[in-house]
Amino acid sequence: MIGAIVGDIVGSPYEFDDTAIKTTDFPLFSNESWWTDDTAMTIAVAEALLTRPATDDAGARAVAASMRRWGRTIRLPKGGYGARFSQWLSSDDPRPYGSFGNGSAMRVSAAGWLYETLDETERWARVTALPTHDHPEGVKGAQATAAAIFLARTGSSTADIKTYIETRFGYDLSRRLDDIRPGYHHIESCQQTVPEAITAFLESSGFEDAIRLAVSLGGDADTLAAIAGGIAEAAYGVPDDIRAAALARLDRRFLPVLERFRASVA
């Protein structure tokens, strides 16, 4: 899941329409490159899934508890949480709120690595979405992202990944990035983020290229790159220098979760 975290950090300077870029030619890391809520919630979901909950309900409770604990206790160095998610974090009685925002997809990457079958992967991806993003499109975004990671790490070709995602989830992956890019802007729905991020991976030639392509779309850049980066890690691995640059920017409290996760999938 370090690939998703790298994507979040690399995309963070270009997240909004007034800071967006429409090119792959930019510094991969700069003084403005920091982790955001995408990384915090990716860590939270991984921590919850590492407890190996026995049932869907137990899993959803574990995910909710972990997200609320991290969301309430760790200060974001950049950006913030969305308004509805912030209300959920602070609520005394947190309930899912029918979201189809791209938050369910940006935080799900651990589910793509922890399970032995595609069915299990999609099952637990759904569980990670349910505490907040229980709209069918929110669930679908999480499942499609995790499925693409699973398929990439188990050796499926980009053509096979494309076919599966289109057939299983109904996403249109036929558009080229060059066709998407001119009119694309900051959009926070799964429906208009997940297909674009997957397309960035499908057109890529390596890990760094996938990240750069996702950012170059000019949309919700940190989330686009987190999704694309999670899949690209599974396909290509993460270069050591890029991994090190990302880890150096993280809050030290994240590192034990990353180490436990890395050991669990080694």
C-alpha positions, 0 to 999 in steps of 0.5 A: 500500500506504500504505492497509494501513499506515494501517490497521495504525497506526490499529488498533494501540491496539485489537488485543486483546480487552482493548483492543477497541472496538465502535464507529466513534467513536474517535480516528483517531490517538493517542499509542498509534497506532504501526506493528506487524509488519503494516507491517514485513512489508508493507514487506518483501514490497513490497521483494521484489516490486519486484525483479521476480523471474522465477520463483515460486521466486525470488520466494519466496526474495526474500520470505523473505530480505526478511522475515528481514532486516527482521524481524531488524534493525528494532525494533517500536515496539509489539507483536511477532511471533507465536511461530511466525513468531519461530522462523522469523525466527531459524531457520538453516533457515527452512521454511514451517510450514503457517500459515493465520494472517492474516499472509499477508493483512496483508502482501500489499497490494503484490501488488494493485498491481504486476501487470497482470492478475488472474491475475498478481496472484493468482500473486504473492500466492500466492508472498508467502504460501509462505515461511511460510503455505503452508496452503491457507487461508493462501494463499487469504487472501493471494490474496483480499486482493490480488485485491480490491485489484486489482479495486478499483484497476481500477474494479470495483464493490463488487458485482462485487468481492463476487461475485468473492471469494465465487465464487473463494474461497468466502468468505461475504460475505453477513453484515452488520457489525452481525451480525458485531460482537456476537460477534466477538473477536480471531482470527488465522486468515485464515478469520475475518479476511479475509472480515470485513475485506473486508466492512468495505470493502464496507460503507464509504463512503470510506477513513476509513470503511472503517478505522473499520468494520474496527476497530469489529469488535473483533477483530485490529484492526490486521490487519483495518484493514490488509486493509480499508485496502489495499482501500479505498486502491485504491477511494478513495485516501488523504486527504492528512492521513491519509497524512501522519499515518501517514508521520510515525509510520514508521521512516525506513528504510521510506521509500525502499521506499515511494518506490520502490513509489509510483514503480513504480505511478504 
